[in-house]
Amino acid sequence: FLAGFGSLMQDVLWCFSQVKGTIDAGVTESDIISTVEFNHTGELLATGDKGGRVVIFQREQESKNQPHRRGEYNVYSTFQSHEPEFDYLKSLEIEEKINKIRWLPQQNAAYFLLSTNDKTVKLWKVSERDKRPEGYNLKDEDGRLRDPSMITVLRVPVLRPMDLMVEATPRRVFANAHTYHINSISVNSDYETYMSADDLRINLWNFEITNQSFNIVDIKPANMEELTEVITAAEFHPHHCNTFVYSSSKGTIRLCDMRTAALCDRHAKFFEEPEDPSNRSFFSEIISSISDVKFSHSGRYIMTRDYLTVKVWDLNMENRPIETYQVHDYLRSKLCSLYENDCIFDKFECVWNGSDSVIMTGSYNNFFRMFDRNTKRDVTLEAARENSKPRAILKPRKVCVGGKRRKDEISVDSLDFSKKILHTAWHPSENIIAVAATNNLYIFQDKVN
């Protein structure tokens, strides 16, 4: 996979041609996309929004008449996953916003996915129906009960073809286990369990048991005034069902082994980079908080995203990352204004490509960044309406920091901080990416000659 990515970079400078346009249903708060996730085959793409809705896109099958249409994603199913709730005991309003979506590997004709808001995780079954039974004995065609005295013959019901219907039904509801807001869910490689993490605790669930979970991490101090850090993200190892990692607001990563003890209050490995005293500032603690942590597909590396950088850690080396990529270092001089408008608390995600050779993460002004780990080349691309014509080529963007600005550069002072790409996804085996820009979803693929 991606064997020819180096030549691709030289030919098209990492430009992706757009596959599908955008979803745009107004600019209301509820339409803002809050998570994006491909399934294990890449044939389906799910998005969740702040209104509690899940929209699933399905990839078009290649046709002989229109071979170039292969790769287009069209709406497959839309359903309301979560509703707003109110906790009367705590006088707390619980938002319907979808924080995370995670797919389960497909075992049969149906698809299964987990979705969560701040408090409740739900397991959804998405299935197709293209036949319906007809010819009941006790009911007429409209579904009304027939008079038994009028039934004189025995009929055998038959299945008749009907228009394809995609149904989403909740199969399990996992509730009442989190005091704080859920920030992560991760399906284990045994496919029997999953974990959900909030600010202070991580719980382990069995898919068949909804009324009980096991608390595997608890960092809540006896006195909350002594609280110094919170859990920001957590993920299971892709191959070893006993191993998981979680990151903290202090910029540290802990790797835990569930074989050691039932409560993983002692980590197996602790990853932390010593702080450079010369870079110490008022904002150091805030910008060092890790917003996302991801295992590589191989399971050998961990990728973390903090406010300004993406770091790659080797599981065998805890004292420092093996790679550090500057996402938008030009914002270092803008931290004061970013603190005042709360942007400094934005939580950016990061993703690997299918071969773990390229990293992608978001930035402001609807920019997203890509880093090639082999060649050390990087590029900044923009998800914008101007580039939303099908088959259009994205041009690399550059940010100018002071001095003379070239024609194709944008000044750091003119960046729009209200336009931000927090959520991205990469197809598991192809060069297809999904980028959520506020209430628009952009899907790009690499240029096909």
Solvent accessible surface area in square Angstrom, and as a share of the most:
residue,aa,sasa,rsa
1,F,106,0.44
2,L,30,0.15
3,A,105,0.82
4,G,46,0.44
5,F,9,0.04
6,G,31,0.30
7,S,63,0.41
8,L,27,0.13
9,M,5,0.02
10,Q,134,0.59
11,D,101,0.52
12,V,15,0.09
13,L,88,0.44
14,W,4,0.01
15,C,8,0.05
16,F,1,0.01
17,S,5,0.03
18,Q,1,0.01
19,V,5,0.03
20,K,73,0.31
21,G,28,0.27
22,T,43,0.25
23,I,58,0.29
24,D,69,0.36
25,A,74,0.57
26,G,36,0.34
27,V,123,0.70
28,T,80,0.46
29,E,111,0.50
30,S,41,0.26
31,D,21,0.11
32,I,40,0.20
33,I,11,0.06
34,S,3,0.02
35,T,2,0.01
36,V,4,0.02
37,E,44,0.20
38,F,15,0.06
39,N,9,0.05
40,H,96,0.43
41,T,73,0.43
42,G,0,0.00
43,E,46,0.21
44,L,0,0.00
45,L,0,0.00
46,A,0,0.00
47,T,5,0.03
48,G,0,0.00
49,D,13,0.06
50,K,62,0.26
51,G,6,0.06
52,G,0,0.00
53,R,71,0.26
54,V,0,0.00
55,V,24,0.14
56,I,0,0.00
57,F,11,0.05
58,Q,61,0.27
59,R,10,0.04
60,E,50,0.23
61,Q,124,0.55
62,E,107,0.48
63,S,47,0.30
64,K,200,0.85
65,N,141,0.73
66,Q,81,0.36
67,P,75,0.47
68,H,108,0.48
69,R,73,0.27
70,R,70,0.26
71,G,0,0.00
72,E,26,0.12
73,Y,0,0.00
74,N,43,0.22
75,V,95,0.55
76,Y,25,0.09
77,S,11,0.07
78,T,76,0.44
79,F,23,0.10
80,Q,73,0.32
81,S,2,0.01
82,H,2,0.01
83,E,105,0.47
84,P,75,0.47
85,E,83,0.37
86,F,94,0.39
87,D,39,0.20
88,Y,180,0.68
89,L,175,0.87
90,K,116,0.49
91,S,84,0.54
92,L,71,0.35
93,E,123,0.55
94,I,19,0.10
95,E,96,0.43
96,E,39,0.17
97,K,59,0.25
98,I,0,0.00
99,N,20,0.10
100,K,31,0.13
101,I,0,0.00
102,R,39,0.14
103,W,10,0.03
104,L,27,0.13
105,P,24,0.15
106,Q,81,0.36
107,Q,141,0.63
108,N,92,0.47
109,A,93,0.72
110,A,8,0.06
111,Y,32,0.12
112,F,44,0.18
113,L,0,0.00
114,L,0,0.00
115,S,0,0.00
116,T,0,0.00
117,N,0,0.00
118,D,17,0.09
119,K,27,0.12
120,T,13,0.08
121,V,1,0.00
122,K,41,0.17
123,L,12,0.06
124,W,16,0.06
125,K,53,0.22
126,V,0,0.00
127,S,27,0.17
128,E,90,0.40
129,R,96,0.35
130,D,69,0.36
131,K,98,0.42
132,R,115,0.42
133,P,58,0.36
134,E,47,0.21
135,G,14,0.13
136,Y,98,0.37
137,N,33,0.17
138,L,111,0.55
139,K,86,0.37
140,D,47,0.25
141,E,120,0.54
142,D,107,0.55
143,G,45,0.43
144,R,154,0.56
145,L,143,0.71
146,R,81,0.29
147,D,77,0.40
148,P,102,0.64
149,S,89,0.58
150,M,133,0.59
151,I,44,0.23
152,T,120,0.70
153,V,103,0.59
154,L,156,0.78
155,R,85,0.31
156,V,122,0.70
157,P,61,0.39
158,V,65,0.37
159,L,116,0.58
160,R,123,0.45
161,P,109,0.69
162,M,38,0.17
163,D,125,0.65
164,L,104,0.52
165,M,84,0.38
166,V,38,0.22
167,E,56,0.25
168,A,26,0.20
169,T,62,0.36
170,P,71,0.45
171,R,110,0.40
172,R,62,0.23
173,V,72,0.41
174,F,1,0.01
175,A,31,0.24
176,N,154,0.79
177,A,35,0.27
178,H,17,0.08
179,T,62,0.36
180,Y,50,0.19
181,H,94,0.42
182,I,3,0.01
183,N,35,0.18
184,S,7,0.04
185,I,2,0.01
186,S,7,0.04
187,V,29,0.16
188,N,3,0.01
189,S,31,0.20
190,D,57,0.30
191,Y,103,0.39
192,E,111,0.50
193,T,21,0.12
194,Y,0,0.00
195,M,1,0.01
196,S,0,0.00
197,A,0,0.00
198,D,1,0.00
199,D,48,0.25
200,L,1,0.01
201,R,60,0.22
202,I,0,0.00
203,N,8,0.04
204,L,28,0.14
205,W,6,0.02
206,N,53,0.27
207,F,13,0.05
208,E,124,0.56
209,I,72,0.36
210,T,47,0.27
211,N,139,0.72
212,Q,105,0.46
213,S,31,0.20
214,F,130,0.54
215,N,57,0.29
216,I,6,0.03
217,V,1,0.01
218,D,49,0.25
219,I,51,0.26
220,K,78,0.33
221,P,31,0.19
222,A,121,0.94
223,N,69,0.35
224,M,83,0.37
225,E,159,0.71
226,E,113,0.51
227,L,61,0.30
228,T,98,0.57
229,E,30,0.14
230,V,43,0.25
231,I,1,0.01
232,T,16,0.10
233,A,6,0.05
234,A,8,0.06
235,E,31,0.14
236,F,6,0.02
237,H,9,0.04
238,P,48,0.30
239,H,108,0.48
240,H,104,0.46
241,C,60,0.36
242,N,25,0.13
243,T,14,0.08
244,F,0,0.00
245,V,0,0.00
246,Y,10,0.04
247,S,0,0.00
248,S,1,0.01
249,S,29,0.18
250,K,109,0.46
251,G,16,0.15
252,T,4,0.02
253,I,1,0.00
254,R,40,0.14
255,L,15,0.08
256,C,0,0.00
257,D,26,0.13
258,M,43,0.19
259,R,185,0.68
260,T,105,0.61
261,A,48,0.37
262,A,93,0.72
263,L,71,0.35
264,C,5,0.03
265,D,94,0.48
266,R,207,0.76
267,H,77,0.34
268,A,61,0.47
269,K,60,0.25
270,F,60,0.25
271,F,0,0.00
272,E,76,0.34
273,E,67,0.30
274,P,102,0.64
275,E,92,0.41
276,D,70,0.36
277,P,115,0.72
278,S,95,0.62
279,N,87,0.44
280,R,131,0.48
281,S,52,0.34
282,F,150,0.63
283,F,26,0.11
284,S,10,0.06
285,E,121,0.54
286,I,42,0.21
287,I,20,0.10
288,S,43,0.28
289,S,31,0.20
290,I,7,0.03
291,S,21,0.13
292,D,8,0.04
293,V,3,0.02
294,K,33,0.14
295,F,13,0.06
296,S,1,0.00
297,H,85,0.38
298,S,65,0.42
299,G,5,0.05
300,R,111,0.41
301,Y,49,0.19
302,I,0,0.00
303,M,0,0.00
304,T,4,0.02
305,R,0,0.00
306,D,18,0.09
307,Y,9,0.03
308,L,4,0.02
309,T,11,0.06
310,V,0,0.00
311,K,37,0.16
312,V,0,0.00
313,W,4,0.01
314,D,14,0.07
315,L,26,0.13
316,N,107,0.55
317,M,55,0.25
318,E,66,0.30
319,N,90,0.46
320,R,129,0.47
321,P,9,0.06
322,I,64,0.33
323,E,27,0.12
324,T,64,0.37
325,Y,21,0.08
326,Q,78,0.35
327,V,2,0.01
328,H,1,0.00
329,D,61,0.32
330,Y,42,0.16
331,L,1,0.00
332,R,92,0.34
333,S,95,0.61
334,K,51,0.22
335,L,10,0.05
336,C,77,0.46
337,S,54,0.35
338,L,0,0.00
339,Y,84,0.32
340,E,133,0.60
341,N,78,0.40
342,D,91,0.47
343,C,11,0.07
344,I,4,0.02
345,F,99,0.41
346,D,28,0.14
347,K,124,0.53
348,F,2,0.01
349,E,20,0.09
350,C,0,0.00
351,V,17,0.10
352,W,12,0.04
353,N,1,0.00
354,G,18,0.17
355,S,49,0.32
356,D,13,0.07
357,S,19,0.12
358,V,1,0.00
359,I,0,0.00
360,M,0,0.00
361,T,0,0.00
362,G,0,0.00
363,S,2,0.01
364,Y,2,0.01
365,N,15,0.08
366,N,18,0.09
367,F,1,0.00
368,F,0,0.00
369,R,31,0.11
370,M,0,0.00
371,F,6,0.03
372,D,6,0.03
373,R,32,0.12
374,N,117,0.60
375,T,69,0.40
376,K,119,0.50
377,R,96,0.35
378,D,73,0.38
379,V,16,0.09
380,T,16,0.09
381,L,0,0.00
382,E,25,0.11
383,A,0,0.00
384,A,10,0.08
385,R,122,0.45
386,E,138,0.62
387,N,41,0.21
388,S,26,0.17
389,K,146,0.62
390,P,89,0.56
391,R,101,0.37
392,A,27,0.21
393,I,73,0.37
394,L,1,0.01
395,K,156,0.66
396,P,48,0.30
397,R,66,0.24
398,K,123,0.52
399,V,29,0.17
400,C,13,0.08
401,V,95,0.55
402,G,53,0.51
403,G,81,0.78
404,K,194,0.82
405,R,132,0.48
406,R,173,0.63
407,K,204,0.86
408,D,97,0.50
409,E,29,0.13
410,I,27,0.13
411,S,28,0.18
412,V,9,0.05
413,D,108,0.56
414,S,70,0.45
415,L,13,0.06
416,D,52,0.27
417,F,40,0.17
418,S,83,0.53
419,K,96,0.41
420,K,44,0.19
421,I,0,0.00
422,L,38,0.19
423,H,26,0.12
424,T,3,0.02
425,A,6,0.05
426,W,17,0.06
427,H,3,0.01
428,P,40,0.25
429,S,61,0.39
430,E,64,0.29
431,N,11,0.06
432,I,2,0.01
433,I,0,0.00
434,A,0,0.00
435,V,0,0.00
436,A,3,0.02
437,A,1,0.01
438,T,42,0.24
439,N,11,0.06
440,N,18,0.09
441,L,5,0.02
442,Y,3,0.01
443,I,3,0.01
444,F,2,0.01
445,Q,14,0.06
446,D,32,0.17
447,K,82,0.35
448,V,102,0.59
449,N,161,0.83
